[in-house]
């Protein structure tokens, strides 16, 4: 049924399935949401005051809501990635278009990891969990 086929509490219609676009990065825009991402890591005890104090690597699981934004001024197909009421990224344009073709404006959810790699200069990334 594709990567997003199991995202809904109720099963989507049988014809609705979504597979991420091959070779396309799933999530984009995390650089604009670093303060929100750091706050989420603080809530899990990984960061006390600043990212300079955190121990890396960090690979913290969260559940993200996928929230279509049909009125987004940059892309009518935009789908926000929201963790604990914080927008932390967006689906890439190609993946958002595929998601919207399959699910329209219905919200979904996906398991993600917030990842800080060693020597990553304290940048928090969002990755889908396998």
C-alpha positions in Angstrom: 0.0 0.0 0.0 3.0 2.4 -0.1 4.8 4.3 2.7 1.8 6.5 3.6 -0.8 3.7 3.2 -0.8 3.1 7.0 -0.9 6.7 8.1 -4.6 7.0 9.0 -6.5 5.8 12.0 -9.2 4.6 9.6 -8.0 2.9 6.5 -8.0 5.2 3.4 -9.9 4.1 0.4 -8.4 1.1 -1.4 -7.4 3.2 -4.4 -5.5 5.7 -2.2 -1.8 4.9 -1.7 1.3 6.9 -1.7 4.9 5.9 -2.2 7.6 8.6 -1.7 9.1 9.8 -4.9 12.2 7.7 -5.6 15.4 9.6 -5.0 13.6 12.6 -3.6 14.3 13.9 -0.1 11.2 13.3 2.0 11.3 16.4 4.3 12.6 19.9 3.6 12.8 23.2 5.3 14.1 22.1 8.7 16.6 24.9 8.7 13.7 27.4 9.2 12.5 25.5 12.2 15.6 24.9 14.3 14.3 26.7 17.4 11.2 24.5 17.4 13.3 21.3 16.8 15.6 22.3 19.7 12.6 22.8 22.0 11.4 19.3 21.1 14.8 17.8 22.0 14.8 19.9 25.2 11.4 18.3 26.1 13.1 14.9 25.9 16.1 15.9 28.0 18.7 15.9 25.2 19.5 19.7 25.5 19.6 21.7 28.7 20.4 25.3 27.5 21.9 25.2 24.1 22.8 22.8 21.3 26.5 23.3 22.1 25.8 21.3 25.4 24.0 18.4 23.8 25.6 14.9 23.5 25.5 13.6 19.9 24.4 11.6 18.1 20.8 12.0 18.9 18.1 9.9 17.2 14.9 10.7 19.0 11.6 9.2 17.7 8.4 11.2 17.4 5.0 10.9 15.7 4.4 13.7 13.2 1.1 14.8 11.8 1.0 15.5 8.0 -1.1 18.6 7.6 -2.1 19.7 4.1 -2.0 23.5 3.6 -4.1 24.3 0.5 -3.9 28.0 1.2 -0.1 28.1 1.5 1.0 31.1 -0.6 4.2 29.2 -1.9 2.6 25.9 -2.9 -1.1 24.9 -2.9 0.0 21.3 -2.5 2.1 22.0 0.6 2.0 19.5 3.4 3.4 20.6 6.8 5.2 18.1 9.1 3.9 18.9 12.6 5.3 17.4 15.9 3.7 18.2 19.2 2.0 21.3 17.6 5.2 22.6 16.2 5.8 22.8 12.4 9.2 21.3 11.9 9.4 20.7 8.1 7.4 20.2 5.0 7.1 17.3 2.6 9.2 18.1 -0.5 7.2 19.5 -3.4 7.3 16.2 -5.3 6.2 14.2 -2.3 3.5 16.7 -1.3 2.1 16.5 -4.8 1.9 12.7 -4.6 0.5 12.8 -1.1 -2.2 15.3 -2.1 -3.2 13.2 -5.2 -3.8 10.2 -2.9 -5.2 11.8 0.2 -6.4 15.3 -0.7 -6.7 17.5 2.4 -6.9 14.6 4.9 -4.3 14.7 7.7 -2.1 11.7 8.2 0.7 10.8 10.5 4.1 9.3 10.2 6.9 8.1 12.5 9.9 10.4 12.3 13.2 10.8 14.1 14.9 14.0 15.0 18.5 13.5 14.3 21.6 15.3 15.3 24.8 13.7 13.9 28.3 14.0 15.5 30.1 16.8 13.8 26.7 18.0 12.6 27.3 21.6 13.9 24.2 21.2 16.1 21.8 21.1 13.1 18.6 19.1 13.8 17.2 17.1 10.8 13.9 15.2 10.4 14.0 11.7 8.9 11.3 9.2 8.4 11.6 6.1 10.5 12.1 2.9 8.6 
